[in-house]
Amino acid sequence: MAIDSSVVNGKLAIDGGAPAKTTPNIPMYPGGLSIGEEEKKLVMEVLDNKYLFRYYGPADCPSKVRELEVQWAEKMGVKYALAVNSCTSALISSLTALGVGPGSEVIVPGYTFFASCASIVGAKAIPIIAEVDKSLTLDPADVEKKITDRTKAIIAVHMRGVPCKMDELMAISKKYNVPILEDVAQACGGSYKGKRLGSFGDCNAYSLQYHKIITSGEGGIVTTNDELLYDRAQAYHDTAACWRPDRFGLPRYEGEVFPGVNFRMSELHGAVALAQLGKLDNLLAQMRHNKARIKSQITGIDGIEFRELNDADGDTAISLVLFLPDEATTRKFAPALKAEGVEAGCIFDKGVPDWHIYAHWKMIIDKVTATPEGCPYTCSYYKGPVPTYSPDMNPNTLNILGKTIHMDIPAQITDQDCDMIATAIHKVAKAYL
Ligand SMILES: Cc1ncc(COP(=O)(O)O)c(C=O)c1O
């Protein structure tokens, strides 16, 4: 499609001109907006059978949660999947399974949803916050600099749908014998060099919260290829494995069973998630089509650089990220695009709180804890110098995010929407770059 030059040359909407995009915006709930008969059918089976708990009900029924786990493991190419009630629960269960606890450090990127970092504190360990690079995922060189003999895990967050540099991170994991925990909350179904995300790490955590690619409202999944890690995550998420079929069986390995919490998934959530899993590949195909259509029309604009994708084929295509020459231009560009009818935003603004950027994680920076004793920061098992966190501790991350424009790519937008978004980007670029 050729870009309409009369629109591009028109007066900017922010200055009172006509907007380039005139169609309504579609919110970013790819799975949520696709909810239909498939979800209703499975939910109705749960209700008709009055079988709301995976381990029992009035009559024997196959568990939807169990079926979800079986199909999830198969789709993602792993041996074990464990359904839980959120990604935060999946992260904490995974960290606990990995043996992270008092005295441990865990490396996490400075650009991720706060939950990735809070889960470390939840597992009683100390977060070590690392830089991201121009893929907006962990910078492997900075990770390596931050490894100590206390590092017990690296959380590799596939941020905004893009795979981390898995080759480099796996090499670091091997070199220092530190496990990787993939946080796949924002990249369900994505891949790296042909392998699905969530199949590289020792343990991996997915989200099924409503804003994610597929959803059950709330929900999460742990995946692993290691039986002991699966058993430990299972035990932790199920108050010491107390409801699994061999609930009174003796531990089969040392460290297999210990008191835990209840992060179990309900059958209602399992039913919705199971139907959604069947839609995952179609949703990815739609978002990839949309993103490719927009990108092909804005390639080569002077002053616009695309985000590095680490593996373009594995990108889930949930977002389009553009780097502009400097912060001042970025601050003008995003509102101008918004005025053109495109849901775009700057990523980092010091004055605007955002749970995704470490500089705004006040509760980590100030080492706020649930009780006055201040664990994990004051824990006597911790033998390192307690980190000093500050908003400017990861300058590369802030520098990159300060020049970044972000747009969601909903699965449900049309080709016409994509063309109008591309036209709007040309129009604002012509005025400001
Ligand atoms: C990268 C990342 N990790 C973890 C989470 C936490 O997911 P949940 O809300 O399912 O606990 C989110 C949710 O937004 C996320 O984006």
The ligand as a MOL file (V3000), in Angstrom:
LIG
                    3D

  0  0  0     0  0            999 V3000
M  V30 BEGIN CTAB
M  V30 COUNTS 16 16 0 0 0
M  V30 BEGIN ATOM
M  V30 1 C 6.9680 -9.4330 32.6800 0
M  V30 2 C 5.9150 -9.7790 33.6950 0
M  V30 3 N 6.2080 -10.6090 34.6990 0
M  V30 4 C 5.2920 -10.9530 35.6150 0
M  V30 5 C 4.0110 -10.4610 35.5790 0
M  V30 6 C 3.0480 -10.8340 36.6420 0
M  V30 7 O 1.9740 -11.5670 36.1250 0
M  V30 8 P 0.6930 -11.8850 36.9990 0
M  V30 9 O -0.1650 -10.6710 37.0020 0
M  V30 10 O 0.0490 -13.0330 36.2790 0
M  V30 11 O 1.1540 -12.2650 38.3430 0
M  V30 12 C 3.6380 -9.6080 34.5370 0
M  V30 13 C 2.2720 -9.0740 34.4540 0
M  V30 14 O 1.9720 -8.0270 33.9910 0
M  V30 15 C 4.6150 -9.2430 33.5730 0
M  V30 16 O 4.3260 -8.4180 32.5640 0
M  V30 END ATOM
M  V30 BEGIN BOND
M  V30 1 1 1 2
M  V30 2 1 2 3
M  V30 3 2 2 15
M  V30 4 2 3 4
M  V30 5 1 4 5
M  V30 6 1 5 6
M  V30 7 2 5 12
M  V30 8 1 6 7
M  V30 9 1 7 8
M  V30 10 2 8 9
M  V30 11 1 8 10
M  V30 12 1 8 11
M  V30 13 1 12 13
M  V30 14 1 12 15
M  V30 15 2 13 14
M  V30 16 1 15 16
M  V30 END BOND
M  V30 END CTAB
M  END
